[in-house]
Structure formats: C-alpha cells, structure tokens
Amino acid sequence: MNDTITLALSKGRIFEETLPLLAAAGIEVGEDPEKSRKLILPTNRPDVRVVLVRATDVPTYVQYGGADLGVAGLDVLLEHAGGESATGLYQPLDLRIACCRMSVAARNDFDYAAAVQQGSRIRVATKYTHIARQHFADKGVHVDLIKLYGSMELAPLTGLADAIVDLVSTGSTLRANHLVEVEQIMPISSRLVVNQAALKLKRAALRPLIDAFAGAIPA
C-alpha cells in the first residue's frame, strides 16, 4: 500500500467539482459516494484511491499522512491552522472550484455599521471562530464569539447573536431568513493540499497529478 496514492475528498460540491480535474489526470472514481457505503473508493488506476472524509478533516488526514493529497476549502485550511496558513501542508494550487465567500450577515433591521464603530462590542455566531476573531480584531471591534455548527441564520433571529460569520454562495438562504450580507471578509475557493513527506517520497507519482490538475483549473 506504500506505493498507493491516497486522495482525501469530502462528499458534495467539492467531490463533484474535483471529478473533471481527476479526469484530466486520467483518473475516474469507480463508485458514486452518494450511493456507496464505502469510505475508500477505488479508481481506474490500481495505484490511486479516494478516501471520503468530513471536509474539516481533510487537512488533518493530509498533514499526518492518512492521505497523500486532498482538496479543501480555504475556510477549512485557515480554521485548521488557527487562522494562519496551514502548517505542515504544501498548497501548490488554488483549484478555483467550490467558490463562494466568507461574509458577515445580520438582520435587515440591525444597524451593523453603527454597531461596529471603534470600541463597540457585538455578539457573533459562527463555526469559523479563528477567521471571525482575526477579522474583527483587524477592525478594532470587540466581539463575543458564539460557536455553532449549523443553522447559523437562526442566531440573529432568536436574539442569540447580533450577526453571523458564514459562507455565502448565492445569498438565497440569507434572504429567505430576512438576513442581509453586510460585509465580505474574503473570497473562498478550494485548494490542493499535499503531504510534504509524500511529495518527496512519491514525487514521481504525485508531480504528474499536480501538473494535470494545474492544466485543468477553470479559467
């Protein structure tokens, strides 16, 4: 198994949008992860396999050698590294897939601009605590961060928080819950991450994959 290349992917949008990049490298995944109960999927190449993990676990699998490479959102990578660039991970490519943005959102009737004046303090709900903390610290805004794992939109509606920090794609979920995007923190896309030891030990096998991915990145 030492000669096998293991790619860590998460189900959903990242998996689907990685498939064309794999195809450019001549790799086809043998089973549909939405229909299979398997967590390790074979490909048409005997030396390449795909492991299915939670999106937040991709950097951990790659960093500690559970996978040789993986695809993870910039949001996940920043949180994994505590808000800084992920250590122990080589990030050769911005794949420009699964694009969205990290934003602050609040109720339609909440005066966010007035609330974040220098020295003010607001309550913010998010699962991206490192990114949120850094963003508001840079603005000189004091925040009480409330960590949630789902249904962020509920927090301002129930009075749990004044605002949320979350990923936004179309904004339709915000609008449906009477929230408005009040500030964009950063654009988010998915990155290729590679285990640094694997890059040395399996360079002959990994480099063609990385080059194929690079050539297939969407414009």
Backbone as CSV, one residue per row, in Angstrom:
resi,resn,N_x,N_y,N_z,CA_x,CA_y,CA_z,C_x,C_y,C_z
1,MET,0.825,-1.209,0.000,0.000,0.000,0.000,0.858,1.258,0.000
2,ASN,2.166,1.097,0.260,3.040,2.268,0.327,3.158,2.987,-1.010
3,ASP,2.969,2.245,-2.100,3.082,2.864,-3.416,1.762,3.460,-3.884
4,THR,0.699,3.251,-3.117,-0.616,3.758,-3.490,-0.735,5.242,-3.150
5,ILE,-1.310,5.995,-4.072,-1.585,7.414,-3.826,-2.993,7.534,-3.266
6,THR,-3.107,8.157,-2.112,-4.403,8.320,-1.463,-4.829,9.780,-1.504
7,LEU,-6.013,10.016,-2.066,-6.569,11.370,-2.201,-7.758,11.518,-1.267
8,ALA,-7.709,12.509,-0.392,-8.796,12.761,0.548,-9.768,13.787,-0.033
9,LEU,-11.039,13.401,-0.089,-12.090,14.289,-0.589,-13.285,14.241,0.354
10,SER,-14.065,15.304,0.341,-15.324,15.315,1.072,-16.473,15.197,0.077
11,LYS,-17.574,14.604,0.536,-18.739,14.456,-0.333,-19.330,15.812,-0.690
12,GLY,-20.138,15.811,-1.746,-20.846,17.032,-2.103,-20.172,17.829,-3.197
13,ARG,-20.242,19.140,-3.037,-19.799,20.040,-4.107,-18.319,19.868,-4.447
14,ILE,-17.468,19.760,-3.429,-16.038,19.616,-3.707,-15.765,18.326,-4.473
15,PHE,-16.410,17.241,-4.069,-16.206,15.971,-4.772,-16.607,16.106,-6.237
16,GLU,-17.793,16.646,-6.473,-18.306,16.765,-7.841,-17.421,17.658,-8.709
17,GLU,-16.947,18.758,-8.132,-16.158,19.695,-8.928,-14.689,19.272,-9.060
18,THR,-14.287,18.262,-8.277,-12.939,17.717,-8.421,-12.885,16.666,-9.527
19,LEU,-14.023,16.056,-9.847,-14.056,14.981,-10.848,-13.450,15.388,-12.195
20,PRO,-13.768,16.579,-12.747,-13.156,16.974,-14.025,-11.631,17.122,-13.927
21,LEU,-11.150,17.539,-12.768,-9.702,17.666,-12.579,-9.051,16.286,-12.560
22,LEU,-9.711,15.336,-11.910,-9.217,13.960,-11.898,-9.228,13.383,-13.308
23,ALA,-10.295,13.672,-14.046,-10.404,13.165,-15.416,-9.249,13.672,-16.275
24,ALA,-8.837,14.925,-16.028,-7.715,15.493,-16.782,-6.419,14.738,-16.499
25,ALA,-6.371,14.104,-15.328,-5.197,13.312,-14.958,-5.393,11.838,-15.308
26,GLY,-6.498,11.547,-16.019,-6.762,10.169,-16.433,-7.289,9.295,-15.317
27,ILE,-7.901,9.905,-14.317,-8.401,9.148,-13.161,-9.926,9.232,-13.098
28,GLU,-10.572,8.091,-12.973,-12.018,8.016,-12.804,-12.331,7.254,-11.527
29,VAL,-13.187,7.842,-10.694,-13.571,7.185,-9.443,-14.574,6.087,-9.755
30,GLY,-14.349,4.920,-9.147,-15.116,3.739,-9.519,-16.545,3.701,-9.009
31,GLU,-16.866,4.446,-7.956,-18.208,4.379,-7.382,-18.706,5.773,-7.016
32,ASP,-20.026,5.910,-6.981,-20.667,7.162,-6.588,-20.725,7.209,-5.060
33,PRO,-20.097,8.206,-4.433,-20.081,8.249,-2.966,-21.463,8.431,-2.352
34,GLU,-22.405,8.954,-3.125,-23.759,9.153,-2.599,-24.547,7.843,-2.581
35,LYS,-24.073,6.857,-3.327,-24.786,5.578,-3.399,-24.024,4.462,-2.703
36,SER,-22.741,4.622,-2.542,-21.919,3.590,-1.926,-21.768,3.838,-0.428
37,ARG,-21.657,2.772,0.335,-21.402,2.883,1.775,-19.904,2.852,2.073
38,LYS,-19.103,2.639,1.046,-17.664,2.549,1.232,-17.070,3.919,1.548
39,LEU,-16.048,3.921,2.373,-15.331,5.149,2.694,-14.023,5.255,1.920
40,ILE,-13.597,4.147,1.325,-12.428,4.137,0.448,-12.890,3.679,-0.928
41,LEU,-12.779,4.556,-1.916,-13.281,4.257,-3.248,-12.126,3.959,-4.198
42,PRO,-12.269,2.907,-4.999,-11.233,2.599,-5.984,-11.353,3.530,-7.194
43,THR,-10.301,3.594,-7.973,-10.344,4.328,-9.240,-9.919,3.381,-10.352
44,ASN,-9.915,3.884,-11.572,-9.482,3.065,-12.705,-7.983,2.823,-12.708
45,ARG,-7.277,3.480,-11.783,-5.846,3.235,-11.639,-5.592,2.458,-10.348
46,PRO,-4.930,1.308,-10.435,-4.712,0.496,-9.240,-3.855,1.180,-8.182
47,ASP,-3.126,2.215,-8.584,-2.246,2.901,-7.639,-2.850,4.171,-7.055
48,VAL,-4.129,4.431,-7.350,-4.786,5.633,-6.833,-6.119,5.265,-6.194
49,ARG,-6.351,5.757,-4.983,-7.635,5.536,-4.315,-8.109,6.841,-3.692
50,VAL,-9.408,6.915,-3.435,-10.015,8.097,-2.837,-10.588,7.724,-1.474
51,VAL,-10.251,8.507,-0.444,-10.865,8.300,0.863,-11.845,9.442,1.121
52,LEU,-13.018,9.085,1.604,-14.066,10.067,1.873,-14.043,10.449,3.343
53,VAL,-13.810,11.722,3.617,-13.752,12.207,4.993,-14.563,13.496,5.098
54,ARG,-14.845,13.902,6.302,-15.515,15.194,6.510,-14.632,16.308,5.969
55,ALA,-15.250,17.349,5.450,-14.486,18.457,4.864,-13.473,19.016,5.862
56,THR,-13.875,19.123,7.129,-12.994,19.705,8.134,-11.829,18.783,8.490
57,ASP,-11.925,17.497,8.113,-10.863,16.538,8.443,-9.828,16.377,7.331
58,VAL,-10.102,16.914,6.143,-9.173,16.740,5.025,-7.755,17.219,5.372
59,PRO,-7.580,18.436,5.917,-6.212,18.881,6.228,-5.514,17.976,7.235
60,THR,-6.259,17.438,8.191,-5.670,16.565,9.208,-5.180,15.266,8.586
61,TYR,-5.990,14.658,7.729,-5.580,13.421,7.059,-4.321,13.640,6.231
62,VAL,-4.273,14.767,5.528,-3.112,15.038,4.678,-1.897,15.392,5.522
63,GLN,-2.074,16.219,6.518,-0.945,16.660,7.340,-0.258,15.492,8.041
64,TYR,-1.057,14.525,8.525,-0.491,13.437,9.314,-0.310,12.147,8.517
65,GLY,-0.458,12.232,7.188,-0.112,11.097,6.350,-1.203,10.081,6.122
66,GLY,-2.425,10.351,6.586,-3.541,9.455,6.289,-3.915,9.518,4.820
67,ALA,-3.524,10.598,4.169,-3.704,10.772,2.728,-2.479,11.510,2.203
68,ASP,-2.174,11.270,0.945,-1.022,11.937,0.335,-1.365,13.344,-0.126
69,LEU,-2.587,13.509,-0.568,-3.059,14.823,-1.002,-4.564,14.891,-0.820
70,GLY,-5.090,16.100,-0.908,-6.523,16.279,-0.703,-6.976,17.608,-1.269
71,VAL,-8.277,17.805,-1.243,-8.864,19.062,-1.701,-9.685,19.632,-0.554
72,ALA,-9.381,20.874,-0.168,-10.056,21.502,0.969,-10.280,22.976,0.687
73,GLY,-11.376,23.497,1.217,-11.678,24.912,1.078,-10.710,25.757,1.889
74,LEU,-10.479,26.978,1.416,-9.594,27.895,2.140,-10.114,28.127,3.549
75,ASP,-11.428,28.162,3.723,-12.025,28.344,5.038,-11.596,27.239,5.995
76,VAL,-11.626,25.992,5.511,-11.230,24.845,6.328,-9.748,24.914,6.666
77,LEU,-8.930,25.293,5.696,-7.485,25.357,5.914,-7.118,26.432,6.938
78,LEU,-7.775,27.579,6.869,-7.492,28.647,7.821,-7.921,28.269,9.232
79,GLU,-9.089,27.633,9.351,-9.551,27.196,10.668,-8.649,26.098,11.225
80,HIS,-8.222,25.197,10.362,-7.347,24.089,10.767,-6.047,24.615,11.369
81,ALA,-5.579,25.706,10.811,-4.294,26.256,11.267,-4.475,27.388,12.270
82,GLY,-5.673,27.522,12.815,-5.890,28.561,13.815,-5.906,29.960,13.254
83,GLY,-6.345,30.078,12.007,-6.446,31.403,11.409,-5.225,31.808,10.629
84,GLU,-4.168,30.998,10.715,-2.953,31.288,9.956,-2.850,30.291,8.809
85,SER,-1.813,30.429,7.982,-1.625,29.471,6.903,-1.327,28.099,7.495
86,ALA,-1.919,27.071,6.905,-1.798,25.722,7.450,-0.347,25.253,7.455
87,THR,0.113,24.812,8.609,1.489,24.331,8.722,1.546,22.855,8.359
88,GLY,2.685,22.418,7.845,2.858,21.017,7.504,2.166,20.600,6.227
89,LEU,1.583,21.550,5.544,0.865,21.249,4.311,1.428,22.079,3.162
90,TYR,1.689,21.421,2.059,2.107,22.117,0.847,0.836,22.424,0.056
91,GLN,0.649,23.681,-0.301,-0.555,24.100,-1.030,-0.149,24.635,-2.404
92,PRO,0.056,23.743,-3.366,0.587,24.177,-4.658,-0.414,24.875,-5.560
93,LEU,-1.721,24.618,-5.358,-2.691,25.121,-6.331,-3.964,25.634,-5.691
94,ASP,-4.430,26.779,-6.179,-5.801,27.213,-5.966,-6.595,26.614,-7.120
95,LEU,-7.460,25.644,-6.823,-8.164,24.918,-7.874,-9.336,25.710,-8.461
96,ARG,-9.712,26.796,-7.795,-10.804,27.669,-8.269,-12.116,26.903,-8.442
97,ILE,-12.357,25.973,-7.545,-13.643,25.255,-7.538,-14.329,25.493,-6.199
98,ALA,-15.617,25.159,-6.141,-16.425,25.355,-4.935,-16.258,26.789,-4.417
99,CYS,-16.364,27.738,-5.337,-16.125,29.146,-4.981,-17.324,29.747,-4.246
100,CYS,-17.032,30.540,-3.243,-18.047,31.282,-2.503,-17.312,32.404,-1.766
101,ARG,-17.864,32.900,-0.683,-17.194,33.966,0.061,-17.528,33.834,1.546
102,MET,-16.612,34.286,2.369,-16.848,34.350,3.801,-17.343,35.752,4.111
103,SER,-18.514,35.817,4.744,-19.133,37.123,4.949,-19.747,37.255,6.333
104,VAL,-20.006,38.508,6.686,-20.768,38.821,7.892,-22.193,39.115,7.452
105,ALA,-23.164,38.571,8.168,-24.575,38.834,7.859,-25.319,39.168,9.143
106,ALA,-26.378,39.951,8.996,-27.168,40.362,10.160,-28.619,40.540,9.734
107,ARG,-29.489,40.781,10.689,-30.901,41.028,10.379,-31.041,42.297,9.537
108,ASN,-32.093,42.331,8.749,-32.352,43.505,7.917,-32.452,44.790,8.737
109,ASP,-32.970,44.659,9.950,-33.235,45.853,10.762,-32.098,46.162,11.753
110,PHE,-30.970,45.453,11.621,-29.849,45.685,12.531,-28.858,46.651,11.898
111,ASP,-28.547,47.734,12.595,-27.615,48.744,12.075,-26.187,48.284,12.336
112,TYR,-25.681,47.466,11.451,-24.354,46.872,11.638,-23.255,47.942,11.625
113,ALA,-23.357,48.889,10.713,-22.330,49.926,10.586,-22.147,50.698,11.888
114,ALA,-23.253,51.010,12.553,-23.172,51.743,13.818,-22.645,50.838,14.932
115,ALA,-23.025,49.565,14.876,-22.658,48.633,15.948,-21.166,48.321,15.981
116,VAL,-20.511,48.408,14.828,-19.097,48.026,14.790,-18.158,49.233,14.851
117,GLN,-18.652,50.351,15.310,-17.782,51.508,15.496,-16.666,51.145,16.478
118,GLN,-15.553,51.801,16.333,-14.387,51.510,17.160,-14.753,51.435,18.638
119,GLY,-14.358,50.322,19.280,-14.599,50.177,20.707,-15.921,49.527,21.048
120,SER,-16.761,49.286,20.053,-18.054,48.659,20.336,-17.874,47.166,20.560
121,ARG,-18.904,46.506,21.026,-18.858,45.070,21.279,-20.135,44.424,20.752
122,ILE,-19.974,43.398,19.943,-21.137,42.706,19.404,-20.983,41.207,19.608
123,ARG,-22.113,40.519,19.530,-22.105,39.055,19.635,-22.204,38.470,18.227
124,VAL,-21.296,37.553,17.924,-21.247,36.965,16.586,-21.257,35.442,16.703
125,ALA,-22.173,34.816,15.986,-22.258,33.359,15.956,-21.569,32.832,14.697
126,THR,-20.768,31.785,14.843,-20.060,31.228,13.699,-19.428,29.899,14.069
127,LYS,-19.126,29.094,13.063,-18.269,27.930,13.318,-16.841,28.249,12.901
128,TYR,-16.648,29.420,12.292,-15.318,29.853,11.848,-14.751,30.851,12.856
129,THR,-14.461,30.366,14.051,-14.097,31.283,15.136,-12.742,31.957,14.904
130,HIS,-11.781,31.245,14.332,-10.460,31.846,14.114,-10.523,32.951,13.057
131,ILE,-11.229,32.669,11.966,-11.361,33.668,10.906,-12.113,34.888,11.426
132,ALA,-13.205,34.652,12.157,-14.010,35.757,12.682,-13.217,36.590,13.680
133,ARG,-12.501,35.912,14.573,-11.735,36.639,15.589,-10.683,37.546,14.936
134,GLN,-9.986,37.010,13.935,-8.958,37.791,13.254,-9.565,38.976,12.505
135,HIS,-10.701,38.734,11.845,-11.344,39.795,11.068,-11.739,40.969,11.960
136,PHE,-12.407,40.681,13.071,-12.879,41.764,13.931,-11.733,42.410,14.705
137,ALA,-10.697,41.626,15.006,-9.522,42.212,15.668,-8.854,43.225,14.749
138,ASP,-8.773,42.894,13.456,-8.178,43.810,12.484,-8.977,45.105,12.370
139,LYS,-10.280,45.026,12.638,-11.147,46.202,12.552,-11.214,46.963,13.879
140,GLY,-10.626,46.382,14.932,-10.696,47.011,16.237,-12.051,46.862,16.892
141,VAL,-12.779,45.825,16.510,-14.111,45.591,17.054,-14.044,44.462,18.076
142,HIS,-14.586,44.681,19.248,-14.627,43.652,20.286,-15.833,42.751,20.046
143,VAL,-15.597,41.453,20.036,-16.705,40.523,19.791,-16.750,39.435,20.851
144,ASP,-17.949,38.998,21.130,-18.168,37.775,21.889,-18.557,36.727,20.859
145,LEU,-17.699,35.741,20.660,-17.945,34.719,19.650,-18.717,33.552,20.257
146,ILE,-19.757,33.145,19.546,-20.579,32.012,19.953,-20.411,30.928,18.897
147,LYS,-19.841,29.782,19.271,-19.577,28.732,18.289,-20.823,27.893,18.059
148,LEU,-21.227,27.822,16.796,-22.340,26.976,16.374,-21.859,26.069,15.248
149,TYR,-22.591,24.985,15.021,-22.192,24.040,13.977,-23.209,23.948,12.841
150,GLY,-24.338,24.586,12.999,-25.334,24.536,11.935,-26.408,25.584,12.154
151,SER,-27.198,25.833,11.101,-28.311,26.792,11.165,-27.882,28.136,11.743
152,MET,-26.824,28.687,11.171,-26.319,29.982,11.636,-27.391,31.067,11.572
153,GLU,-28.252,30.967,10.555,-29.247,32.017,10.329,-30.195,32.192,11.519
154,LEU,-30.342,31.134,12.315,-31.235,31.220,13.472,-30.715,32.158,14.552
155,ALA,-29.399,32.281,14.650,-28.810,33.022,15.770,-29.303,34.471,15.869
156,PRO,-29.258,35.251,14.757,-29.771,36.628,14.864,-31.295,36.664,15.025
157,LEU,-31.972,35.682,14.463,-33.436,35.686,14.506,-33.977,35.408,15.903
158,THR,-33.215,34.667,16.701,-33.651,34.324,18.057,-33.045,35.230,19.118
159,GLY,-32.165,36.144,18.700,-31.509,37.032,19.650,-30.263,36.443,20.270
160,LEU,-29.858,35.266,19.811,-28.638,34.650,20.329,-27.410,35.484,19.972
161,ALA,-27.431,36.096,18.787,-26.287,36.884,18.330,-26.771,38.085,17.525
162,ASP,-25.889,39.077,17.400,-26.193,40.249,16.585,-25.936,39.977,15.109
163,ALA,-24.929,39.130,14.848,-24.531,38.865,13.474,-23.958,37.458,13.384
164,ILE,-23.717,37.004,12.160,-23.084,35.711,11.939,-21.926,35.879,10.962
165,VAL,-20.974,34.973,11.027,-19.923,34.869,10.022,-20.068,33.483,9.404
166,ASP,-20.297,33.448,8.088,-20.561,32.171,7.443,-20.216,32.256,5.966
167,LEU,-20.202,31.091,5.328,-20.004,31.045,3.882,-21.278,31.470,3.175
168,VAL,-21.132,32.252,2.129,-22.264,32.700,1.323,-21.974,32.375,-0.133
169,SER,-22.937,31.777,-0.781,-22.796,31.479,-2.208,-23.725,32.376,-3.009
170,THR,-25.011,32.054,-3.018,-25.968,32.889,-3.755,-26.634,33.939,-2.864
171,GLY,-26.648,33.691,-1.563,-27.317,34.605,-0.645,-28.789,34.313,-0.467
172,SER,-29.298,33.291,-1.147,-30.737,32.992,-1.093,-31.180,32.547,0.297
173,THR,-30.329,31.791,0.989,-30.689,31.348,2.340,-30.776,32.530,3.292
174,LEU,-29.869,33.488,3.138,-29.926,34.688,3.965,-31.226,35.448,3.715
175,ARG,-31.539,35.659,2.448,-32.753,36.417,2.115,-34.004,35.718,2.616
176,ALA,-34.024,34.396,2.528,-35.200,33.639,2.972,-35.409,33.777,4.477
177,ASN,-34.344,34.095,5.196,-34.435,34.233,6.647,-34.295,35.688,7.107
178,HIS,-34.555,36.615,6.175,-34.588,38.055,6.482,-33.254,38.566,7.023
179,LEU,-32.172,38.002,6.462,-30.834,38.478,6.811,-30.215,39.128,5.583
180,VAL,-29.234,39.985,5.828,-28.562,40.666,4.731,-27.046,40.555,4.929
181,GLU,-26.347,40.386,3.831,-24.888,40.322,3.860,-24.372,41.746,4.050
182,VAL,-23.692,42.002,5.161,-23.277,43.370,5.478,-21.794,43.621,5.250
183,GLU,-21.016,42.540,5.124,-19.583,42.722,4.924,-18.974,41.434,4.383
184,GLN,-18.134,41.573,3.370,-17.426,40.410,2.855,-16.038,40.358,3.475
185,ILE,-15.678,39.204,4.025,-14.375,39.045,4.670,-13.318,38.617,3.659
186,MET,-13.633,37.578,2.862,-12.665,37.091,1.881,-13.331,36.145,0.899
187,PRO,-12.813,36.081,-0.334,-13.302,35.066,-1.267,-12.746,33.700,-0.854
188,ILE,-13.538,32.671,-1.092,-13.162,31.312,-0.716,-13.192,30.411,-1.944
189,SER,-12.179,29.588,-2.090,-12.174,28.548,-3.118,-11.431,27.354,-2.537
190,SER,-11.442,26.242,-3.270,-10.791,25.038,-2.758,-9.359,24.934,-3.258
191,ARG,-8.494,24.408,-2.403,-7.073,24.294,-2.690,-6.648,22.828,-2.697
192,LEU,-5.634,22.556,-3.499,-4.993,21.250,-3.444,-3.954,21.301,-2.338
193,VAL,-4.010,20.343,-1.426,-3.025,20.272,-0.346,-2.297,18.931,-0.442
194,VAL,-1.007,18.961,-0.196,-0.172,17.775,-0.356,0.674,17.572,0.891
195,ASN,0.769,16.324,1.327,1.636,15.986,2.444,3.092,16.201,2.032
196,GLN,3.834,16.950,2.826,5.193,17.335,2.435,6.128,16.135,2.332
197,ALA,5.966,15.151,3.210,6.810,13.950,3.135,6.470,13.145,1.892
198,ALA,5.174,13.035,1.577,4.750,12.275,0.398,5.272,12.922,-0.878
199,LEU,5.357,14.245,-0.870,5.838,14.939,-2.062,7.286,14.563,-2.361
200,LYS,8.036,14.257,-1.327,9.423,13.839,-1.519,9.515,12.349,-1.860
201,LEU,8.776,11.531,-1.102,8.879,10.082,-1.261,8.173,9.569,-2.513
202,LYS,7.098,10.257,-2.922,6.303,9.812,-4.066,6.288,10.873,-5.171
203,ARG,7.353,11.615,-5.254,7.401,12.749,-6.179,7.113,12.330,-7.629
204,ALA,7.673,11.209,-8.063,7.499,10.775,-9.452,6.036,10.494,-9.773
205,ALA,5.273,10.049,-8.780,3.862,9.746,-8.992,2.972,10.972,-8.775
206,LEU,3.331,11.807,-7.802,2.487,12.953,-7.450,2.648,14.129,-8.407
207,ARG,3.860,14.378,-8.882,4.083,15.555,-9.712,3.233,15.564,-10.974
208,PRO,3.095,14.419,-11.706,2.217,14.429,-12.888,0.756,14.742,-12.534
209,LEU,0.308,14.287,-11.366,-1.059,14.587,-10.932,-1.226,16.080,-10.690
210,ILE,-0.260,16.650,-9.978,-0.330,18.086,-9.677,-0.306,18.903,-10.974
211,ASP,0.546,18.513,-11.900,0.643,19.223,-13.184,-0.655,19.098,-13.981
212,ALA,-1.276,17.908,-13.947,-2.534,17.703,-14.667,-3.640,18.560,-14.058
213,PHE,-3.677,18.622,-12.730,-4.653,19.476,-12.053,-4.447,20.926,-12.475
214,ALA,-3.190,21.357,-12.477,-2.883,22.751,-12.824,-3.370,23.090,-14.221
215,GLY,-3.216,22.145,-15.144,-3.637,22.400,-16.512,-5.130,22.398,-16.719
216,ALA,-5.868,21.847,-15.748,-7.321,21.734,-15.888,-8.102,22.712,-15.016
217,ILE,-7.396,23.599,-14.330,-8.078,24.559,-13.442,-8.999,25.456,-14.280
218,PRO,-10.250,25.636,-13.826,-11.180,26.514,-14.554,-10.636,27.934,-14.690
219,ALA,-10.916,28.566,-15.805,-10.434,29.932,-16.023,-11.131,30.885,-15.067
